[in-house]
């Protein structure tokens, strides 16, 4: 099962970046650098990529041109960037797209995305009503690319329930935040 760490300022401290990434790499095979509010995104992404060596795939959030420039493995697009998928694929990037509906997922698949996240599966602050496991199972049967469960995933039991309905993996911020904090 794919374990995909989505970073934000709560999971990544640039004062101890190497240590945080080493801990995260012991729990996840994929990681994305995501910080929607930093004025130093490119500088931080450069440092992030220099130290994120223990992952199968290292992605940047939304900026596919920067991902190419800094030689990231790929890009994770929000659902509002569906129109960028083909450009990113032409540049050789691995593409993950956040989706919230079967329609978005099919568009992502048809435009060449390698994988999608589908969310929110469980209750998540500020992300709307959870769609639940039945919707996840429906999504898995509606597309041919891997579906990664996202949203409110905090426990091993939730991960296992997502796997039982066909998700190829899970993505989370708080699952890895909790694990990082408990490792300190």
C-alpha positions as CSV (number, residue, x, y, z in Angstrom):
1,X,0.0,0.0,0.0
2,X,1.3,3.4,-0.9
3,X,1.9,5.7,2.0
4,X,2.0,9.3,0.8
5,X,3.1,12.1,3.1
6,X,1.7,15.6,2.3
7,X,3.7,18.2,4.0
8,X,2.7,21.5,5.4
9,X,4.4,23.7,8.0
10,X,3.0,21.4,10.8
11,X,4.9,18.4,9.5
12,X,8.1,20.0,8.3
13,X,10.5,22.2,10.2
14,X,13.2,23.7,8.0
15,X,15.4,24.1,11.1
16,X,15.6,20.3,11.3
17,X,14.6,19.4,7.8
18,X,17.0,16.5,7.3
19,X,15.8,14.8,10.5
20,X,12.1,15.4,9.7
21,X,12.5,13.9,6.2
22,X,14.4,10.9,7.6
23,X,11.6,10.2,10.0
24,X,8.9,10.7,7.3
25,X,10.8,8.4,4.9
26,X,10.6,5.6,7.4
27,X,6.8,5.9,7.2
28,X,6.1,7.0,3.6
29,X,7.2,6.0,0.2
30,X,6.0,9.2,-1.5
31,X,6.1,12.8,-0.3
32,X,5.0,16.2,-1.6
33,X,6.3,19.6,-0.5
34,X,3.2,21.7,0.0
35,X,3.2,25.2,1.5
36,X,0.5,27.4,0.1
37,X,1.6,30.5,2.1
38,X,5.4,30.7,2.0
39,X,7.0,33.6,0.2
40,X,10.2,31.4,-0.1
41,X,8.6,28.4,-1.8
42,X,11.3,27.9,-4.5
43,X,14.1,28.3,-1.9
44,X,12.4,25.9,0.5
45,X,11.6,23.4,-2.4
46,X,15.2,23.4,-3.4
47,X,16.3,22.5,0.2
48,X,13.5,20.0,0.5
49,X,14.6,18.2,-2.7
50,X,18.2,18.2,-1.6
51,X,17.3,16.3,1.6
52,X,14.3,14.1,0.4
53,X,16.4,11.1,-0.7
54,X,14.7,8.3,1.1
55,X,11.5,8.3,-0.9
56,X,10.4,6.5,-4.1
57,X,8.7,9.7,-5.4
58,X,9.3,13.3,-4.4
59,X,6.8,15.8,-5.7
60,X,6.1,19.5,-5.5
61,X,2.7,21.0,-5.1
62,X,1.0,22.6,-8.2
63,X,4.1,24.3,-9.8
64,X,5.0,21.9,-12.5
65,X,7.5,24.2,-14.1
66,X,9.4,24.5,-10.8
67,X,9.2,20.7,-10.5
68,X,11.0,20.4,-13.8
69,X,13.5,23.1,-13.0
70,X,14.4,21.5,-9.7
71,X,14.3,17.9,-11.0
72,X,11.5,16.7,-8.8
73,X,9.9,13.4,-9.7
74,X,6.6,15.0,-10.2
75,X,3.8,17.3,-9.3
76,X,0.6,17.1,-7.2
77,X,-2.1,19.3,-8.7
78,X,-5.2,20.5,-6.9
79,X,-8.5,19.8,-8.8
80,X,-8.4,23.4,-10.0
81,X,-5.3,22.7,-12.1
82,X,-6.7,19.8,-14.3
83,X,-5.8,21.8,-17.4
84,X,-2.1,21.6,-16.5
85,X,-1.9,17.8,-16.5
86,X,-1.0,17.3,-20.2
87,X,1.8,20.0,-20.0
88,X,3.3,18.3,-17.0
89,X,3.2,14.9,-18.6
90,X,4.9,16.2,-21.7
91,X,7.7,17.4,-19.5
92,X,8.1,13.9,-18.1
93,X,6.6,14.4,-14.7
94,X,4.7,11.9,-12.5
95,X,1.3,13.5,-11.9
96,X,-1.0,13.2,-8.9
97,X,-4.3,15.1,-8.9
98,X,-6.5,15.9,-6.0
99,X,-10.1,14.9,-6.8
100,X,-13.5,15.2,-5.1
101,X,-15.8,13.8,-7.7
102,X,-15.9,11.0,-10.2
103,X,-16.1,13.6,-13.0
104,X,-12.9,15.2,-11.8
105,X,-11.2,11.8,-11.5
106,X,-12.2,10.8,-15.1
107,X,-10.9,14.1,-16.4
108,X,-7.6,13.6,-14.6
109,X,-7.3,10.1,-15.9
110,X,-8.2,11.1,-19.5
111,X,-5.6,13.9,-19.4
112,X,-2.9,11.4,-18.3
113,X,-2.6,11.7,-14.5
114,X,-0.7,8.8,-13.0
115,X,-2.7,8.7,-9.8
116,X,-5.4,10.6,-8.0
117,X,-6.2,11.3,-4.4
118,X,-9.9,11.2,-3.5
119,X,-11.1,13.2,-0.5
120,X,-12.2,13.7,2.2
121,X,-12.8,10.1,3.1
122,X,-13.1,10.8,6.9
123,X,-14.0,14.0,8.8
124,X,-11.3,16.6,8.2
125,X,-11.2,20.2,9.5
126,X,-12.3,22.7,6.9
127,X,-12.7,20.1,4.1
128,X,-16.5,19.7,3.9
129,X,-18.5,16.6,4.6
130,X,-16.7,13.3,4.6
131,X,-17.6,11.1,1.6
132,X,-17.0,7.8,3.3
133,X,-15.8,4.4,2.3
134,X,-18.7,3.6,0.0
135,X,-17.8,6.6,-2.2
136,X,-14.2,5.6,-2.1
137,X,-15.1,2.1,-3.3
138,X,-17.2,3.7,-6.1
139,X,-14.3,5.9,-7.1
140,X,-12.0,2.9,-7.3
141,X,-14.3,1.1,-9.6
142,X,-14.8,4.2,-11.8
143,X,-11.2,4.8,-12.9
144,X,-8.3,2.7,-14.1
145,X,-5.5,4.6,-12.4
146,X,-4.6,4.2,-8.7
147,X,-6.8,5.9,-6.2
148,X,-5.2,7.2,-3.0
149,X,-7.5,7.8,-0.1
150,X,-7.1,11.2,1.5
151,X,-8.8,13.1,4.3
152,X,-9.0,12.4,8.0
153,X,-6.8,9.4,8.0
154,X,-5.2,9.2,11.4
155,X,-5.1,5.4,12.3
156,X,-4.0,2.1,11.0
157,X,-7.6,0.9,11.1
158,X,-8.7,3.7,8.8
159,X,-5.8,2.8,6.4
160,X,-6.9,-0.9,6.4
161,X,-10.5,0.0,5.8
162,X,-9.5,2.1,2.7
163,X,-7.4,-0.8,1.4
164,X,-10.3,-3.2,1.8
165,X,-12.4,-1.1,-0.6
166,X,-9.7,-1.0,-3.2
167,X,-7.6,2.1,-2.5
168,X,-4.0,1.6,-3.6
169,X,-2.8,3.8,-0.8
170,X,-3.4,6.6,1.6
171,X,-2.3,10.2,1.8
172,X,-2.3,12.4,4.9
173,X,-0.9,15.4,6.6
174,X,-2.1,14.7,10.2
175,X,-1.2,11.0,10.2
176,X,2.4,11.8,9.6
177,X,2.3,14.9,11.8
178,X,1.2,12.8,14.7
179,X,3.9,10.2,14.0
180,X,6.6,12.8,13.7
181,X,5.6,14.5,17.0
182,X,5.4,11.2,18.8
183,X,8.9,10.4,17.6
184,X,10.4,13.5,19.2
